[in-house]
Amino acid sequence: MVFPGLDCRSDDRETVEYYRAIARATRLGLMLYNNPRGYGVDLRPDLLAQLADEPNVVAIKDESIIGTLFEGVPMESVRVGDYDAIVPAIEGWARVTGHNTIFVDDRDPLAHGFLLK
C-alpha cells in the first residue's frame, strides 16, 4: 500500500508524479491509498486516470471524509463518449441513513446536467 507524501501537501501534478515515480521504481503490485482527510491530498479519479498506463498500479483504497473505506480494482477499460474510463470492482460497506425521491422538472434548463469546459 502506498501512502501520499507525508511531509507536504502536493498539487495535482506533484501527486501524479510521486505515484508514477514509485510505480516505476518497483515491480510490485501497488495499492494506492487515498485519505484526503488524513493527508490533505485527494487522489481523485481524474488523477488516477493519469496513472492508468502504470501496469503495477492495481488497486486503490479510498477513505472518505467521513471515514468510510472502499477498495477498488479496475476490471476493464472502456470508452464513454469521447472519454477513457474504467469499469471497477468496488468492495466496502455503507449504511443507509436516508431515502429521497427526486423529480426533475423538464422545464429546468439544467434538467439533464451540464458540462464545464
N, CA, C and O atoms as a GROMACS GRO file, in nm:
protein
  468
    1MET      N    1   0.085  -0.116   0.000
    1MET     CA    2   0.000   0.000   0.000
    1MET      C    3   0.090   0.123   0.000
    1MET      O    4   0.187   0.131   0.076
    2VAL      N    5   0.058   0.219  -0.085
    2VAL     CA    6   0.140   0.339  -0.099
    2VAL      C    7   0.060   0.460  -0.051
    2VAL      O    8  -0.049   0.489  -0.101
    3PHE      N    9   0.116   0.529   0.046
    3PHE     CA   10   0.055   0.649   0.101
    3PHE      C   11   0.106   0.771   0.025
    3PHE      O   12   0.212   0.764  -0.038
    4PRO      N   13   0.035   0.884   0.029
    4PRO     CA   14   0.089   1.007  -0.030
    4PRO      C   15   0.209   1.055   0.050
    4PRO      O   16   0.233   1.010   0.161
    5GLY      N   17   0.284   1.148  -0.009
    5GLY     CA   18   0.397   1.206   0.063
    5GLY      C   19   0.348   1.266   0.194
    5GLY      O   20   0.256   1.348   0.194
    6LEU      N   21   0.408   1.227   0.304
    6LEU     CA   22   0.355   1.267   0.435
    6LEU      C   23   0.408   1.400   0.485
    6LEU      O   24   0.357   1.453   0.584
    7ASP      N   25   0.508   1.456   0.419
    7ASP     CA   26   0.568   1.579   0.471
    7ASP      C   27   0.525   1.705   0.396
    7ASP      O   28   0.570   1.815   0.429
    8CYS      N   29   0.439   1.690   0.294
    8CYS     CA   30   0.391   1.809   0.223
    8CYS      C   31   0.257   1.779   0.158
    8CYS      O   32   0.222   1.663   0.136
    9ARG      N   33   0.186   1.882   0.127
    9ARG     CA   34   0.059   1.868   0.054
    9ARG      C   35   0.086   1.902  -0.091
    9ARG      O   36   0.103   2.018  -0.127
   10SER      N   37   0.090   1.800  -0.174
   10SER     CA   38   0.127   1.817  -0.314
   10SER      C   39   0.010   1.867  -0.396
   10SER      O   40  -0.106   1.845  -0.362
   11ASP      N   41   0.043   1.936  -0.507
   11ASP     CA   42  -0.061   1.974  -0.601
   11ASP      C   43  -0.087   1.855  -0.694
   11ASP      O   44  -0.022   1.750  -0.679
   12ASP      N   45  -0.180   1.868  -0.787
   12ASP     CA   46  -0.219   1.756  -0.872
   12ASP      C   47  -0.101   1.698  -0.950
   12ASP      O   48  -0.082   1.577  -0.952
   13ARG      N   49  -0.022   1.783  -1.013
   13ARG     CA   50   0.092   1.736  -1.093
   13ARG      C   51   0.192   1.662  -1.006
   13ARG      O   52   0.241   1.556  -1.044
   14GLU      N   53   0.223   1.718  -0.890
   14GLU     CA   54   0.319   1.654  -0.800
   14GLU      C   55   0.266   1.520  -0.748
   14GLU      O   56   0.343   1.426  -0.732
   15THR      N   57   0.136   1.513  -0.722
   15THR     CA   58   0.077   1.389  -0.674
   15THR      C   59   0.091   1.278  -0.776
   15THR      O   60   0.133   1.167  -0.742
   16VAL      N   61   0.056   1.307  -0.901
   16VAL     CA   62   0.068   1.206  -1.008
   16VAL      C   63   0.213   1.164  -1.026
   16VAL      O   64   0.242   1.045  -1.038
   17GLU      N   65   0.304   1.259  -1.029
   17GLU     CA   66   0.445   1.227  -1.050
   17GLU      C   67   0.502   1.147  -0.933
   17GLU      O   68   0.587   1.060  -0.954
   18TYR      N   69   0.458   1.174  -0.812
   18TYR     CA   70   0.501   1.099  -0.693
   18TYR      C   71   0.465   0.951  -0.708
   18TYR      O   72   0.549   0.863  -0.692
   19TYR      N   73   0.337   0.925  -0.738
   19TYR     CA   74   0.293   0.787  -0.753
   19TYR      C   75   0.357   0.721  -0.875
   19TYR      O   76   0.391   0.603  -0.870
   20ARG      N   77   0.374   0.795  -0.983
   20ARG     CA   78   0.437   0.740  -1.104
   20ARG      C   79   0.582   0.699  -1.074
   20ARG      O   80   0.625   0.592  -1.117
   21ALA      N   81   0.655   0.782  -1.002
   21ALA     CA   82   0.795   0.750  -0.969
   21ALA      C   83   0.802   0.622  -0.885
   21ALA      O   84   0.891   0.540  -0.907
   22ILE      N   85   0.712   0.605  -0.791
   22ILE     CA   86   0.712   0.483  -0.710
   22ILE      C   87   0.677   0.362  -0.796
   22ILE      O   88   0.741   0.258  -0.785
   23ALA      N   89   0.576   0.376  -0.882
   23ALA     CA   90   0.536   0.265  -0.969
   23ALA      C   91   0.651   0.221  -1.059
   23ALA      O   92   0.668   0.101  -1.085
   24ARG      N   93   0.729   0.315  -1.107
   24ARG     CA   94   0.839   0.282  -1.198
   24ARG      C   95   0.963   0.232  -1.126
   24ARG      O   96   1.055   0.180  -1.189
   25ALA      N   97   0.967   0.248  -0.994
   25ALA     CA   98   1.083   0.205  -0.916
   25ALA      C   99   1.069   0.062  -0.864
   25ALA      O  100   1.162   0.009  -0.803
   26THR      N  101   0.953  -0.002  -0.887
   26THR     CA  102   0.931  -0.137  -0.836
   26THR      C  103   0.850  -0.218  -0.935
   26THR      O  104   0.783  -0.164  -1.023
   27ARG      N  105   0.858  -0.348  -0.920
   27ARG     CA  106   0.773  -0.438  -1.000
   27ARG      C  107   0.656  -0.489  -0.918
   27ARG      O  108   0.570  -0.561  -0.970
   28LEU      N  109   0.652  -0.454  -0.790
   28LEU     CA  110   0.543  -0.499  -0.704
   28LEU      C  111   0.410  -0.437  -0.746
   28LEU      O  112   0.407  -0.326  -0.800
   29GLY      N  113   0.301  -0.509  -0.723
   29GLY     CA  114   0.168  -0.452  -0.743
   29GLY      C  115   0.142  -0.349  -0.635
   29GLY      O  116   0.169  -0.373  -0.518
   30LEU      N  117   0.088  -0.234  -0.673
   30LEU     CA  118   0.068  -0.125  -0.578
   30LEU      C  119  -0.080  -0.097  -0.556
   30LEU      O  120  -0.158  -0.090  -0.650
   31MET      N  121  -0.117  -0.082  -0.428
   31MET     CA  122  -0.248  -0.031  -0.391
   31MET      C  123  -0.225   0.111  -0.342
   31MET      O  124  -0.154   0.132  -0.244
   32LEU      N  125  -0.284   0.207  -0.410
   32LEU     CA  126  -0.268   0.348  -0.372
   32LEU      C  127  -0.373   0.382  -0.267
   32LEU      O  128  -0.490   0.347  -0.281
   33TYR      N  129  -0.330   0.451  -0.162
   33TYR     CA  130  -0.418   0.485  -0.051
   33TYR      C  131  -0.460   0.630  -0.062
   33TYR      O  132  -0.376   0.720  -0.064
   34ASN      N  133  -0.590   0.653  -0.070
   34ASN     CA  134  -0.644   0.788  -0.077
   34ASN      C  135  -0.717   0.818   0.053
   34ASN      O  136  -0.818   0.756   0.085
   35ASN      N  137  -0.665   0.915   0.127
   35ASN     CA  138  -0.726   0.957   0.252
   35ASN      C  139  -0.710   1.109   0.262
   35ASN      O  140  -0.625   1.158   0.336
   36PRO      N  141  -0.792   1.183   0.187
   36PRO     CA  142  -0.776   1.329   0.185
   36PRO      C  143  -0.793   1.393   0.321
   36PRO      O  144  -0.731   1.495   0.350
   37ARG      N  145  -0.877   1.335   0.405
   37ARG     CA  146  -0.899   1.389   0.539
   37ARG      C  147  -0.772   1.377   0.623
   37ARG      O  148  -0.738   1.468   0.698
   38GLY      N  149  -0.702   1.267   0.610
   38GLY     CA  150  -0.584   1.243   0.691
   38GLY      C  151  -0.457   1.305   0.638
   38GLY      O  152  -0.370   1.345   0.716
   39TYR      N  153  -0.444   1.314   0.504
   39TYR     CA  154  -0.318   1.357   0.446
   39TYR      C  155  -0.326   1.487   0.366
   39TYR      O  156  -0.223   1.542   0.326
   40GLY      N  157  -0.447   1.536   0.342
   40GLY     CA  158  -0.460   1.662   0.269
   40GLY      C  159  -0.433   1.651   0.121
   40GLY      O  160  -0.420   1.753   0.053
   41VAL      N  161  -0.425   1.530   0.070
   41VAL     CA  162  -0.403   1.507  -0.073
   41VAL      C  163  -0.516   1.417  -0.121
   41VAL      O  164  -0.537   1.309  -0.065
   42ASP      N  165  -0.590   1.460  -0.223
   42ASP     CA  166  -0.703   1.383  -0.273
   42ASP      C  167  -0.666   1.320  -0.407
   42ASP      O  168  -0.647   1.391  -0.506
   43LEU      N  169  -0.656   1.189  -0.411
   43LEU     CA  170  -0.624   1.116  -0.533
   43LEU      C  171  -0.754   1.090  -0.608
   43LEU      O  172  -0.808   0.980  -0.607
   44ARG      N  173  -0.804   1.196  -0.674
   44ARG     CA  174  -0.933   1.193  -0.742
   44ARG      C  175  -0.927   1.102  -0.865
   44ARG      O  176  -0.818   1.071  -0.913
   45PRO      N  177  -1.044   1.060  -0.918
   45PRO     CA  178  -1.046   0.974  -1.036
   45PRO      C  179  -0.971   1.033  -1.157
   45PRO      O  180  -0.909   0.959  -1.233
   46ASP      N  181  -0.976   1.164  -1.176
   46ASP     CA  182  -0.904   1.222  -1.290
   46ASP      C  183  -0.753   1.207  -1.274
   46ASP      O  184  -0.682   1.196  -1.373
   47LEU      N  185  -0.704   1.206  -1.151
   47LEU     CA  186  -0.561   1.184  -1.128
   47LEU      C  187  -0.527   1.036  -1.145
   47LEU      O  188  -0.422   1.002  -1.200
   48LEU      N  189  -0.616   0.948  -1.098
   48LEU     CA  190  -0.594   0.804  -1.118
   48LEU      C  191  -0.588   0.770  -1.266
   48LEU      O  192  -0.509   0.685  -1.307
   49ALA      N  193  -0.672   0.835  -1.346
   49ALA     CA  194  -0.671   0.808  -1.490
   49ALA      C  195  -0.535   0.837  -1.551
   49ALA      O  196  -0.495   0.771  -1.647
   50GLN      N  197  -0.464   0.935  -1.497
   50GLN     CA  198  -0.331   0.966  -1.548
   50GLN      C  199  -0.229   0.857  -1.514
   50GLN      O  200  -0.122   0.852  -1.574
   51LEU      N  201  -0.263   0.772  -1.418
   51LEU     CA  202  -0.174   0.663  -1.379
   51LEU      C  203  -0.215   0.529  -1.442
   51LEU      O  204  -0.156   0.426  -1.411
   52ALA      N  205  -0.314   0.532  -1.529
   52ALA     CA  206  -0.367   0.409  -1.589
   52ALA      C  207  -0.263   0.334  -1.672
   52ALA      O  208  -0.276   0.213  -1.691
   53ASP      N  209  -0.162   0.402  -1.721
   53ASP     CA  210  -0.060   0.336  -1.803
   53ASP      C  211   0.049   0.270  -1.720
   53ASP      O  212   0.142   0.212  -1.775
   54GLU      N  213   0.039   0.278  -1.589
   54GLU     CA  214   0.136   0.212  -1.500
   54GLU      C  215   0.080   0.073  -1.464
   54GLU      O  216  -0.013   0.064  -1.383
   55PRO      N  217   0.134  -0.034  -1.522
   55PRO     CA  218   0.073  -0.166  -1.508
   55PRO      C  219   0.071  -0.221  -1.366
   55PRO      O  220  -0.012  -0.306  -1.335
   56ASN      N  221   0.161  -0.176  -1.280
   56ASN     CA  222   0.162  -0.233  -1.145
   56ASN      C  223   0.079  -0.152  -1.046
   56ASN      O  224   0.076  -0.186  -0.927
   57VAL      N  225   0.010  -0.047  -1.090
   57VAL     CA  226  -0.091   0.018  -1.006
   57VAL      C  227  -0.217  -0.065  -1.023
   57VAL      O  228  -0.287  -0.054  -1.124
   58VAL      N  229  -0.247  -0.149  -0.924
   58VAL     CA  230  -0.351  -0.250  -0.940
   58VAL      C  231  -0.476  -0.226  -0.858
   58VAL      O  232  -0.578  -0.290  -0.882
   59ALA      N  233  -0.472  -0.134  -0.760
   59ALA     CA  234  -0.589  -0.112  -0.676
   59ALA      C  235  -0.578   0.023  -0.606
   59ALA      O  236  -0.470   0.083  -0.599
   60ILE      N  237  -0.691   0.068  -0.553
   60ILE     CA  238  -0.694   0.189  -0.471
   60ILE      C  239  -0.776   0.160  -0.347
   60ILE      O  240  -0.879   0.092  -0.354
   61LYS      N  241  -0.731   0.211  -0.235
   61LYS     CA  242  -0.807   0.206  -0.110
   61LYS      C  243  -0.845   0.350  -0.080
   61LYS      O  244  -0.758   0.436  -0.069
   62ASP      N  245  -0.973   0.376  -0.067
   62ASP     CA  246  -1.022   0.512  -0.051
   62ASP      C  247  -1.091   0.525   0.084
   62ASP      O  248  -1.182   0.449   0.116
   63GLU      N  249  -1.047   0.623   0.162
   63GLU     CA  250  -1.114   0.656   0.288
   63GLU      C  251  -1.178   0.792   0.271
   63GLU      O  252  -1.108   0.891   0.246
   64SER      N  253  -1.309   0.798   0.285
   64SER     CA  254  -1.381   0.922   0.262
   64SER      C  255  -1.361   1.020   0.377
   64SER      O  256  -1.300   0.987   0.479
   65ILE      N  257  -1.414   1.138   0.360
   65ILE     CA  258  -1.402   1.240   0.465
   65ILE      C  259  -1.481   1.204   0.590
   65ILE      O  260  -1.460   1.264   0.695
   66ILE      N  261  -1.572   1.105   0.580
   66ILE     CA  262  -1.645   1.062   0.699
   66ILE      C  263  -1.594   0.927   0.750
   66ILE      O  264  -1.654   0.867   0.839
   67GLY      N  265  -1.484   0.878   0.692
   67GLY     CA  266  -1.420   0.758   0.745
   67GLY      C  267  -1.462   0.626   0.683
   67GLY      O  268  -1.414   0.522   0.727
   68THR      N  269  -1.551   0.626   0.582
   68THR     CA  270  -1.586   0.500   0.518
   68THR      C  271  -1.471   0.454   0.429
   68THR      O  272  -1.401   0.535   0.369
   69LEU      N  273  -1.453   0.323   0.421
   69LEU     CA  274  -1.344   0.264   0.343
   69LEU      C  275  -1.397   0.186   0.225
   69LEU      O  276  -1.491   0.107   0.238
   70PHE      N  277  -1.337   0.208   0.109
   70PHE     CA  278  -1.371   0.132  -0.011
   70PHE      C  279  -1.242   0.095  -0.082
   70PHE      O  280  -1.147   0.172  -0.085
   71GLU      N  281  -1.240  -0.026  -0.139
   71GLU     CA  282  -1.127  -0.068  -0.221
   71GLU      C  283  -1.179  -0.092  -0.362
   71GLU      O  284  -1.285  -0.152  -0.381
   72GLY      N  285  -1.105  -0.044  -0.460
   72GLY     CA  286  -1.146  -0.059  -0.598
   72GLY      C  287  -1.034  -0.118  -0.682
   72GLY      O  288  -0.917  -0.087  -0.662
   73VAL      N  289  -1.072  -0.202  -0.778
   73VAL     CA  290  -0.979  -0.262  -0.872
   73VAL      C  291  -1.036  -0.242  -1.011
   73VAL      O  292  -1.153  -0.274  -1.034
   74PRO      N  293  -0.957  -0.190  -1.106
   74PRO     CA  294  -1.008  -0.175  -1.243
   74PRO      C  295  -1.026  -0.311  -1.308
   74PRO      O  296  -0.933  -0.393  -1.308
   75MET      N  297  -1.143  -0.337  -1.363
   75MET     CA  298  -1.171  -0.466  -1.427
   75MET      C  299  -1.152  -0.459  -1.579
   75MET      O  300  -1.105  -0.554  -1.640
   76GLU      N  301  -1.190  -0.346  -1.639
   76GLU     CA  302  -1.170  -0.331  -1.783
   76GLU      C  303  -1.170  -0.182  -1.820
   76GLU      O  304  -1.228  -0.099  -1.750
   77SER      N  305  -1.104  -0.152  -1.930
   77SER     CA  306  -1.103  -0.016  -1.984
   77SER      C  307  -1.213  -0.004  -2.088
   77SER      O  308  -1.235  -0.096  -2.167
   78VAL      N  309  -1.281   0.108  -2.087
   78VAL     CA  310  -1.392   0.132  -2.181
   78VAL      C  311  -1.386   0.276  -2.230
   78VAL      O  312  -1.310   0.357  -2.177
   79ARG      N  313  -1.466   0.307  -2.330
   79ARG     CA  314  -1.485   0.444  -2.376
   79ARG      C  315  -1.628   0.485  -2.340
   79ARG      O  316  -1.722   0.408  -2.361
   80VAL      N  317  -1.643   0.605  -2.287
   80VAL     CA  318  -1.775   0.663  -2.260
   80VAL      C  319  -1.780   0.791  -2.340
   80VAL      O  320  -1.724   0.893  -2.298
   81GLY      N  321  -1.846   0.788  -2.454
   81GLY     CA  322  -1.841   0.902  -2.544
   81GLY      C  323  -1.698   0.926  -2.589
   81GLY      O  324  -1.635   0.836  -2.644
   82ASP      N  325  -1.647   1.044  -2.565
   82ASP     CA  326  -1.510   1.079  -2.603
   82ASP      C  327  -1.409   1.053  -2.492
   82ASP      O  328  -1.292   1.090  -2.505
   83TYR      N  329  -1.451   0.991  -2.383
   83TYR     CA  330  -1.365   0.980  -2.265
   83TYR      C  331  -1.321   0.836  -2.240
   83TYR      O  332  -1.398   0.742  -2.259
   84ASP      N  333  -1.195   0.820  -2.196
   84ASP     CA  334  -1.148   0.692  -2.148
   84ASP      C  335  -1.202   0.672  -2.007
   84ASP      O  336  -1.210   0.767  -1.929
   85ALA      N  337  -1.240   0.549  -1.975
   85ALA     CA  338  -1.296   0.520  -1.843
   85ALA      C  339  -1.261   0.376  -1.805
   85ALA      O  340  -1.204   0.302  -1.885
   86ILE      N  341  -1.296   0.338  -1.684
   86ILE     CA  342  -1.279   0.200  -1.641
   86ILE      C  343  -1.409   0.150  -1.580
   86ILE      O  344  -1.493   0.227  -1.535
   87VAL      N  345  -1.424   0.018  -1.580
   87VAL     CA  346  -1.529  -0.048  -1.506
   87VAL      C  347  -1.461  -0.108  -1.384
   87VAL      O  348  -1.381  -0.201  -1.397
   88PRO      N  349  -1.491  -0.055  -1.264
   88PRO     CA  350  -1.422  -0.104  -1.144
   88PRO      C  351  -1.501  -0.212  -1.071
   88PRO      O  352  -1.622  -0.225  -1.088
   89ALA      N  353  -1.430  -0.289  -0.991
   89ALA     CA  354  -1.492  -0.374  -0.890
   89ALA      C  355  -1.468  -0.301  -0.757
   89ALA      O  356  -1.354  -0.268  -0.724
   90ILE      N  357  -1.573  -0.276  -0.682
   90ILE     CA  358  -1.564  -0.199  -0.559
   90ILE      C  359  -1.605  -0.288  -0.442
   90ILE      O  360  -1.703  -0.361  -0.449
   91GLU      N  361  -1.528  -0.279  -0.335
   91GLU     CA  362  -1.560  -0.352  -0.212
   91GLU      C  363  -1.564  -0.253  -0.098
   91GLU      O  364  -1.477  -0.166  -0.088
   92GLY      N  365  -1.661  -0.265  -0.012
   92GLY     CA  366  -1.674  -0.177   0.103
   92GLY      C  367  -1.814  -0.189   0.160
   92GLY      O  368  -1.890  -0.277   0.120
   93TRP      N  369  -1.846  -0.103   0.252
   93TRP     CA  370  -1.981  -0.104   0.307
   93TRP      C  371  -2.020   0.037   0.347
   93TRP      O  372  -1.936   0.124   0.370
   94ALA      N  373  -2.149   0.056   0.354
   94ALA     CA  374  -2.204   0.184   0.397
   94ALA      C  375  -2.341   0.158   0.459
   94ALA      O  376  -2.400   0.052   0.437
   95ARG      N  377  -2.388   0.252   0.533
   95ARG     CA  378  -2.521   0.240   0.595
   95ARG      C  379  -2.619   0.331   0.520
   95ARG      O  380  -2.583   0.439   0.474
   96VAL      N  381  -2.741   0.285   0.510
   96VAL     CA  382  -2.847   0.369   0.454
   96VAL      C  383  -2.893   0.459   0.568
   96VAL      O  384  -2.945   0.412   0.669
   97THR      N  385  -2.874   0.589   0.551
   97THR     CA  386  -2.912   0.684   0.657
   97THR      C  387  -3.028   0.773   0.615
   97THR      O  388  -3.070   0.860   0.691
   98GLY      N  389  -3.077   0.752   0.495
   98GLY     CA  390  -3.189   0.832   0.449
   98GLY      C  391  -3.236   0.781   0.314
   98GLY      O  392  -3.171   0.697   0.251
   99HIS      N  393  -3.348   0.831   0.270
   99HIS     CA  394  -3.403   0.794   0.140
   99HIS      C  395  -3.476   0.914   0.084
   99HIS      O  396  -3.556   0.976   0.154
  100ASN      N  397  -3.451   0.948  -0.040
  100ASN     CA  398  -3.526   1.056  -0.102
  100ASN      C  399  -3.563   1.019  -0.244
  100ASN      O  400  -3.498   0.936  -0.308
  101THR      N  401  -3.665   1.082  -0.291
  101THR     CA  402  -3.709   1.069  -0.429
  101THR      C  403  -3.699   1.207  -0.491
  101THR      O  404  -3.752   1.305  -0.438
  102ILE      N  405  -3.632   1.214  -0.603
  102ILE     CA  406  -3.611   1.343  -0.669
  102ILE      C  407  -3.684   1.342  -0.802
  102ILE      O  408  -3.671   1.249  -0.882
  103PHE      N  409  -3.761   1.447  -0.825
  103PHE     CA  410  -3.829   1.465  -0.951
  103PHE      C  411  -3.769   1.587  -1.020
  103PHE      O  412  -3.756   1.693  -0.958
  104VAL      N  413  -3.733   1.572  -1.146
  104VAL     CA  414  -3.674   1.682  -1.219
  104VAL      C  415  -3.780   1.741  -1.312
  104VAL      O  416  -3.842   1.669  -1.390
  105ASP      N  417  -3.799   1.870  -1.303
  105ASP     CA  418  -3.893   1.941  -1.389
  105ASP      C  419  -3.831   1.951  -1.527
  105ASP      O  420  -3.723   2.008  -1.542
  106ASP      N  421  -3.897   1.899  -1.629
  106ASP     CA  422  -3.845   1.903  -1.766
  106ASP      C  423  -3.824   2.045  -1.817
  106ASP      O  424  -3.752   2.065  -1.915
  107ARG      N  425  -3.886   2.143  -1.754
  107ARG     CA  426  -3.866   2.282  -1.796
  107ARG      C  427  -3.738   2.342  -1.739
  107ARG      O  428  -3.696   2.451  -1.779
  108ASP      N  429  -3.675   2.270  -1.647
  108ASP     CA  430  -3.549   2.316  -1.586
  108ASP      C  431  -3.439   2.314  -1.693
  108ASP      O  432  -3.416   2.209  -1.753
  109PRO      N  433  -3.371   2.427  -1.718
  109PRO     CA  434  -3.268   2.428  -1.822
  109PRO      C  435  -3.148   2.339  -1.788
  109PRO      O  436  -3.070   2.306  -1.877
  110LEU      N  437  -3.133   2.299  -1.664
  110LEU     CA  438  -3.024   2.211  -1.625
  110LEU      C  439  -3.074   2.070  -1.591
  110LEU      O  440  -3.005   1.994  -1.524
  111ALA      N  441  -3.193   2.037  -1.637
  111ALA     CA  442  -3.255   1.909  -1.602
  111ALA      C  443  -3.169   1.790  -1.642
  111ALA      O  444  -3.174   1.686  -1.577
  112HIS      N  445  -3.094   1.804  -1.748
  112HIS     CA  446  -3.014   1.691  -1.798
  112HIS      C  447  -2.865   1.713  -1.773
  112HIS      O  448  -2.781   1.649  -1.836
  113GLY      N  449  -2.833   1.803  -1.680
  113GLY     CA  450  -2.694   1.825  -1.643
  113GLY      C  451  -2.627   1.931  -1.728
  113GLY      O  452  -2.691   1.997  -1.809
  114PHE      N  453  -2.496   1.945  -1.707
  114PHE     CA  454  -2.418   2.043  -1.780
  114PHE      C  455  -2.273   1.997  -1.777
  114PHE      O  456  -2.234   1.914  -1.695
  115LEU      N  457  -2.195   2.050  -1.866
  115LEU     CA  458  -2.054   2.016  -1.877
  115LEU      C  459  -1.971   2.141  -1.867
  115LEU      O  460  -1.992   2.236  -1.942
  116LEU      N  461  -1.877   2.142  -1.774
  116LEU     CA  462  -1.784   2.255  -1.761
  116LEU      C  463  -1.664   2.228  -1.850
  116LEU      O  464  -1.610   2.118  -1.848
  117LYS      N  465  -1.624   2.325  -1.926
  117LYS     CA  466  -1.508   2.309  -2.014
  117LYS      C  467  -1.404   2.411  -1.983
  117LYS      O  468  -1.299   2.414  -2.047
   0.00000   0.00000   0.00000
